[in-house]
Amino acid sequence: MRTFMVIPLAALLVLAVAAPASAGANVTNSSQSALTAQGSWYSENDGVETYGSLVGWQDSGSSSAYIEFWEQAGQYVDCTPGDDTDQAYGFQGQYRFGFGDGSLTIGRGYANAHASGTVELTTVSVDDCTGDYSEASGGAIDVSLDLVAIGGKVMERGTSSFKIPGIFNTHSSYSSTSRLAAGTATIGGLEMTVEGGIGKISWRDHSNG
């Protein structure tokens, strides 16, 4: 059984400026927080590996959530199997992804989470060996995520800054609280077991110059 490496919820942070308040002609400040739930899965069958994730994200004050689905299925193969002197390998398979609006509900203490919505699916078929790539729309599909926490709360904090003396400076900070979780994701009617996380992240941004 393969062990998942769960990406910290802070790594999902999208630094979108939400209603910045001007403190001066060239000074901006912004702050925001969001609830988030994520689930990831992996499977292997006859050398074909499948990786996927489903994420629900809802900014504070928003009445709806943002849903993101991504999946890769395929394998790396020897593009020149008859030539032992040429070790050229390429990916053969497909990527599927979609984005859309939905809903996200998170229980007290991040004990559980449910996300659902409809995403516009795009499928990209890839053959690195022949250089063939094609993209097709798969229409709208329903997706959902159900998680139950399996660990205690984990808290993270971080800061970053950039400065050009006398010209420009900016600094940002974030904090997050999350719990490891497990459950199921359903993609277009297909259910699979997932591992992931549930939590909340907050951030602040300041720029001057």
C-alpha positions as CSV (number, residue, x, y, z in Angstrom):
1,M,0.0,0.0,0.0
2,R,1.4,3.4,-1.0
3,T,1.7,6.1,1.6
4,F,0.6,9.6,0.6
5,M,2.6,12.7,1.3
6,V,0.0,15.2,2.2
7,I,0.8,18.8,1.1
8,P,0.5,21.3,4.0
9,L,-2.7,23.3,3.6
10,A,-0.5,26.5,3.6
11,A,1.0,25.3,0.3
12,L,-2.5,25.7,-1.3
13,L,-2.5,29.4,-0.6
14,V,-3.5,31.5,-3.5
15,L,-2.4,35.1,-2.8
16,A,-5.4,36.9,-4.2
17,V,-5.8,40.5,-3.1
18,A,-9.3,40.8,-1.6
19,A,-10.6,44.4,-1.3
20,P,-7.3,46.1,-0.5
21,A,-7.6,49.2,1.6
22,S,-5.3,52.1,0.6
23,A,-3.2,53.6,3.4
24,G,-1.6,56.1,1.1
25,A,-0.8,56.9,-2.5
26,N,1.5,53.9,-2.9
27,V,0.6,51.8,0.1
28,T,-1.7,48.8,0.0
29,N,-2.8,46.4,2.7
30,S,-4.9,43.3,2.4
31,S,-6.0,40.4,4.5
32,Q,-8.2,37.3,4.0
33,S,-8.9,33.9,5.3
34,A,-10.3,30.7,3.8
35,L,-11.6,27.3,4.7
36,T,-10.2,24.4,2.7
37,A,-10.5,20.7,2.3
38,Q,-8.3,18.5,0.1
39,G,-8.2,14.8,-0.8
40,S,-5.6,12.9,-2.9
41,W,-5.5,9.4,-4.3
42,Y,-3.1,7.0,-6.0
43,S,-3.4,3.6,-7.8
44,E,-1.3,1.4,-10.0
45,N,-2.4,-1.2,-12.5
46,D,0.0,-3.0,-14.9
47,G,2.5,-0.2,-14.7
48,V,-0.1,2.6,-15.3
49,E,-0.1,4.9,-12.3
50,T,-2.9,7.3,-11.5
51,Y,-2.6,10.4,-9.3
52,G,-5.4,12.8,-8.5
53,S,-6.7,15.4,-6.1
54,L,-9.9,17.3,-5.3
55,V,-9.8,20.5,-3.4
56,G,-12.6,22.7,-2.0
57,W,-11.7,26.3,-1.1
58,Q,-14.0,29.0,0.3
59,D,-13.0,32.6,1.1
60,S,-14.4,34.1,4.3
61,G,-17.6,36.1,3.4
62,S,-18.2,34.2,0.3
63,S,-21.4,32.3,-0.2
64,S,-19.9,29.6,-2.5
65,A,-16.7,27.6,-2.7
66,Y,-14.2,27.1,-5.5
67,I,-13.8,23.4,-6.5
68,E,-10.7,22.1,-8.3
69,F,-10.1,18.6,-9.8
70,W,-6.9,17.2,-11.3
71,E,-5.8,13.7,-12.3
72,Q,-2.9,12.2,-14.2
73,A,-3.0,8.6,-15.5
74,G,-0.3,6.9,-17.6
75,Q,3.2,5.6,-17.6
76,Y,6.8,6.5,-18.7
77,V,7.9,4.1,-21.5
78,D,11.1,3.5,-23.5
79,C,10.4,5.4,-26.7
80,T,13.0,3.4,-28.6
81,P,12.7,-0.2,-27.2
82,G,14.8,-1.7,-30.1
83,D,17.8,0.6,-29.5
84,D,19.7,-0.2,-26.3
85,T,22.0,2.8,-26.9
86,D,19.1,5.3,-26.8
87,Q,17.6,5.6,-23.4
88,A,14.9,8.1,-24.4
89,Y,11.8,7.9,-22.2
90,G,8.5,9.7,-22.5
91,F,5.1,9.9,-20.9
92,Q,2.1,8.2,-22.4
93,G,-1.3,8.8,-20.9
94,Q,-3.7,11.6,-20.1
95,Y,-4.4,14.5,-17.8
96,R,-7.9,15.5,-16.7
97,F,-8.7,18.7,-14.9
98,G,-11.7,20.9,-14.1
99,F,-12.7,24.0,-12.1
100,G,-16.1,25.3,-10.9
101,D,-18.2,26.7,-8.2
102,G,-19.7,24.5,-5.4
103,S,-20.2,24.2,-1.7
104,L,-17.9,23.5,1.3
105,T,-19.0,22.5,4.8
106,I,-16.5,22.0,7.6
107,G,-17.5,20.6,11.0
108,R,-16.6,22.1,14.4
109,G,-12.9,21.7,15.2
110,Y,-12.2,20.6,11.6
111,A,-13.6,17.2,12.5
112,N,-15.1,16.6,9.1
113,A,-15.7,18.2,5.7
114,H,-17.9,17.9,2.7
115,A,-17.3,19.6,-0.6
116,S,-19.3,19.2,-3.8
117,G,-19.9,21.0,-7.1
118,T,-19.8,20.8,-10.9
119,V,-16.6,21.2,-12.9
120,E,-16.0,21.7,-16.6
121,L,-13.8,18.8,-17.5
122,T,-10.9,19.0,-19.9
123,T,-8.9,15.9,-21.0
124,V,-5.4,16.2,-22.5
125,S,-4.0,13.1,-24.2
126,V,-0.2,12.9,-24.3
127,D,2.4,10.8,-26.1
128,D,5.8,12.2,-25.6
129,C,7.4,9.5,-27.9
130,T,5.5,10.6,-31.0
131,G,5.0,14.2,-30.0
132,D,1.2,13.8,-30.2
133,Y,-0.9,16.0,-27.9
134,S,-4.6,16.6,-28.1
135,E,-7.1,18.4,-25.8
136,A,-10.8,17.8,-25.6
137,S,-13.7,19.1,-23.5
138,G,-15.5,16.5,-21.5
139,G,-18.4,18.6,-20.5
140,A,-19.6,19.2,-17.0
141,I,-19.3,16.4,-14.3
142,D,-20.3,16.3,-10.7
143,V,-17.6,15.8,-8.0
144,S,-17.8,15.5,-4.2
145,L,-15.4,15.0,-1.3
146,D,-16.2,13.6,2.2
147,L,-13.5,13.7,4.8
148,V,-13.2,12.7,8.5
149,A,-10.2,14.0,10.6
150,I,-7.7,11.3,11.7
151,G,-5.2,13.4,13.5
152,G,-4.9,16.4,15.9
153,K,-4.6,20.0,14.9
154,V,-1.4,21.2,13.3
155,M,-0.6,24.9,13.3
156,E,1.8,26.7,10.9
157,R,3.0,30.3,10.6
158,G,5.3,31.9,8.0
159,T,6.4,35.3,6.7
160,S,8.1,36.5,3.5
161,S,9.5,39.9,2.4
162,F,11.1,41.7,-0.5
163,K,12.8,45.1,-0.5
164,I,14.5,47.5,-2.8
165,P,15.8,50.2,-0.4
166,G,14.1,53.6,-1.0
167,I,12.0,52.3,-3.9
168,F,9.8,49.4,-2.9
169,N,9.1,46.9,-0.1
170,T,6.5,44.3,0.6
171,H,5.9,41.7,3.3
172,S,3.4,38.9,3.8
173,S,2.4,36.6,6.6
174,Y,0.2,33.6,7.0
175,S,-1.1,31.2,9.6
176,S,-3.0,28.0,9.3
177,T,-4.6,25.3,11.4
178,S,-5.3,21.9,9.9
179,R,-6.0,18.3,10.6
180,L,-5.0,15.2,8.6
181,A,-8.1,13.5,7.2
182,A,-9.3,10.5,5.2
183,G,-12.4,9.6,3.3
184,T,-13.8,9.3,-0.2
185,A,-13.9,11.4,-3.4
186,T,-16.5,10.8,-6.2
187,I,-15.6,12.0,-9.7
188,G,-18.4,11.6,-12.2
189,G,-20.0,8.8,-10.3
190,L,-16.7,6.9,-9.6
191,E,-15.8,6.7,-5.9
192,M,-12.3,6.3,-4.6
193,T,-10.5,6.3,-1.2
194,V,-8.5,9.5,-0.4
195,E,-6.2,10.9,2.2
196,G,-5.9,14.7,2.7
197,G,-6.6,17.5,5.1
198,I,-9.1,19.9,6.6
199,G,-8.4,23.4,7.8
200,K,-8.3,27.2,7.7
201,I,-5.7,29.6,6.5
202,S,-5.3,33.3,7.0
203,W,-2.9,35.8,5.4
204,R,-1.9,39.4,5.3
205,D,-0.1,41.4,2.6
206,H,1.5,44.9,2.8
207,S,3.3,46.8,0.0
208,N,4.8,50.2,-0.1
209,G,6.4,51.8,-3.2
